[in-house]
């Protein structure tokens, strides 16, 4: 299923897992998520990818050779894990886990709903 153009959302979400991830900073695809007071169950993961680019002030705190290596394999607290999911409501979303810590006291990353995609039309055109 190829999704069509996206509607940007960019909002934090709360995710659920049927089984907790073994490594908190490298979670797999969640089994569901809460967004705008609604729960969406993930029926199928359609794709996944990683982005280890350093952003903001983190982009300026490494020498170019070290930054190039980190962009390929990641470094602590840097990077995003993206998941394209089909929900039980037949809606397609791109979610991501941002590994950046909130602050020194809360080192966990955050989940975001990146965008909603429009699934392709099925069947003949009317």
N, C-alpha and C positions, 0 to 999 in steps of 0.2 A: 504494500500500500504506500504509494508516494503521496505525501501531504502537499497541499497547495499553499499559497501565501499565508504568512503569519500575522497574527494580531499580537503585538508586544504587550506583555503584562508586567513583568519585572517586580513581582511582589513576593515577600517571604511567605513560606508555607510550612505547615507541620506535616511530617511524613510518618508513616507507620510501616513496620516490618513484621511479617509473620514470624520471622526468626531474626534476632538481632545480628547486625554485621559483626564479623570477627575483628575487623580493624575499623575503628571509628572514623579515622581520617581517610579511609578508602572504602566507602560503602558501595554496595551494589544497588541495583534498581529497587526502589521502595515498592511495597505491595499496595500502597494507597496513600492519599494525601488529603488534607483539609485545606480548602480555599474558599474564602468568602462565605463562611458558615455552611459549607456543603462538603460532603465527603465523596471522594472519587476513588473507586477501586481500580487498580491497574489490572487490566485483562491480559495485556501483552506488551512486552518491551519490543519496540520496533527498531531501535538502534541505540548505540552508545558511543561516546567519544570523550576524550580528555583534552584539556587546554591548560598547559603549564606556564603560560606567559605570566610574567610578573607585572603587576599593575600599580599605578600610583607611586608612592614613595618606595615601595619594594622594587620597582623597576630601576631605581637609581642606586641601589646599594650593593651592586656586584660589578666586578670587572667584566668586560665584554666576553672573554673566553668562558668564564664561569657561568655567566648568564645564558650563553648558548647551550651549555651542557644542562643547566637546570631547566631550560625550556623543553628539552627532549625527554628528560626523565623525572622532572619535578624536584621540589625541595620542600622542607617542612613548612606547612602553613600556606603554601602557595599552590594555586591550581584549582581547576573546576572539573567535576565529573558530570557530564551531561547524559541525559536519558530521554529518548523519544518514546512516549508511551501511548497506548490505546486504552481508554478507560471503559468501564462497563456501561457508560452512557454514550458510547461510540464517539467520544471526543478525543482528539489527538493533541497532546501537549509535549513541550520540551521543558524538562525540569533540570535543575543542576544543584549540585552540592558544592558550595564555596568553602574551601579548606582554610581560609583565613580566620584566625582566632578573633573573637569579638573584642577581647582585651586580656590583660595579664591574668585576671581572676577567672575568666571563662574562655578556655582555649579551644572549645568546640567550634566547628564551622557552622554554617547556616544553609538551609535549603531554600531555593527560590523557584517560583514558576516563571520561566523565562518568556514563553509565548504559547499561544494556542494556534494550532494549524487547522486548516479546513480540509477534511478528508475529500478525496476525489469523488465525484458523482459516480454512482453505479447504475448500470442499465442504460437503455436507449434514451436519447433526448426526446422530450415530448414534442 
